[in-house]
């Protein structure tokens, strides 16, 4: 009986840290490449500047005709206006939430950013592979990364929805 009270008190004291434990950012949570999705106004200011590729006329030297119509400033501006970023929906998986943002120039996928993803080793290893596959395939029709099946499915679903939303 003399030992029961100290044993009980020490047992409770030993369990308090376990009850209060919460994982830090390094052990769970989410990965976020982009703090917030870009607004349309930010996307317009981020567009690359155009430069005229027409040769300058000096003296009697005239540019040679190549048979192709020269690209005008207006056509270049229209092509740049087609560069846009579209965020896919946040897809809940068994491992966590996955959301991507796709950047398209015309119909070509030029970049994919992960807005949200589970913070786990398999996911961190899978994300670059998924991005590389999607850029190569130019679609969401990509293979699942072994060991990160749930993340791969969420990535694929969010990417497909972003691509569909861009059309």
N, C-alpha and C positions, 0 to 999 in steps of 0.2 A: 504494500500500500504506500510505503514511503517513496518508492520509485515511480509509481504510477503518475503522479502529478508532474514531476519534471519530464518524464518521457512524453506525456501528452502535450505539454507546453512546447517542448523542443520540436515535436512532430508538426504542430501547427506553425511554429516559427519557420520551419523548413519548407512548408508548403506555400507560405505567403509569396515568395518570389515567383513560384510557378504560376500562381493565380494572377499575378500582376504582369507577367511576361507578355510582351507584344513584339512581333518580329520587326527588325529595322529594315530600312530600304534595301540593304544588301541581301536580305534573306527572303524578300517577298515584295509585294507591291506591284508596280507596273513600270514598264519602260516607256519613255516618251522622248522621241527625237525632236518633236516640235512642241513648244509650249502652248501655242494656240494656232488654230488654222488661220491662214491669211485671209484678209478681207479682199473683196474685189479691187478696192482702191490700192491696197498694198501690192496686189498682183500686177497692176498696170504700171506702178512705179518700178517694179523689179524687172520689167521687160528690158532685154538688151537694146542698146542704142543702135540705130542703123547708120551705116556710112555708105556713101555713094561709091559704087565701083566703076563708074564711068571715067574714062581717061580724060585728063585735062587737055584742052586744046592750047597748044603753044605755037605761035607764029603760023607757018604754013603747014604744019603737021596735022593731018586730019585722021580721026580714028578709023580703023578698017572695019568694014562690015563683015560680020561672021555669018549672016543668014538668020540668026536668032534675034528676036526682039529684045532690046535692052530692058532690064528690070527697072521699073520706075519706083520712085519713093513711095507712091501710093500703094503699089503692089506689095512692097516690103512691109509697110505699115499694116496692111491687111493680114499678111502672114503672121506677123507678131501678135496681132489681135487674136489670132486663133490659139495662141499659147495660153493655157489655163490650167488651174489646179482644182481638182474636185475631190472632196472628202467622201469616203464611203461611210456606211453606218457602223456604229460600234456593235460588234458581234460578240455575244457572250458565249464562252466555251467552258468546258469543264476545268480548264486551267486558268481562266481569267478572260478579260475583255480584250479584243483585238480590233483595231481600227487603222485604216491606211488612208493616205492622201496620194492621188495619182496626178502627175503633171503631164499634160499632153500638148504637143505642138501639132496642130491639125488633127490627124488621127493617130499619130505616132506617140507611144508612151516614152517619155524622156526621163522620168524620174518617179520613184515611189518612196514615200516617207511613211514611217510607222508613227502614228499619233499615239496609240496605246497598245501595249502588249504585256503579257505576264512577264514578270522579272524572274526567270528561272534559267538555269544553264542550257537546257535543251532549246528554249526559245531564243536565247541570245545567239546560239550557234546556228539556228535555223533561219533567222531573219535575213542575213546576207544571201543565203542560198535561195530563199524564196524570191527575193528582189531580183537576183541575177537571172533566175529562171523566167520570171515574168517579163523582164526587159527583153530577154532573148526571144521568148514566144510572142511578145507583143499582145498578150491576152492573160486572162486569169486561168487558162487551161494549163496548169502546172502540176508537177508531181508533188506528192506529200513527202515531207522530210521525215525520215525514220527517227522515232524518239520524240517527235514534236507533232504528232498527228492532229491533236486538237487545235494547236496554234496554226498549223498549215491550213486546216479547214476554215478557221475564222479569217485568216489572211485572204484566202481565195474568195470567200463570200463577200468580204468588205471590198476587195479589189474589183470584183465583178460588178457590184452595185455602183461603185464609183465610175467605172467605165461606162455602164449603162446610163448613168446620170449625166455623163458628158455628151451624150449623143443628142 
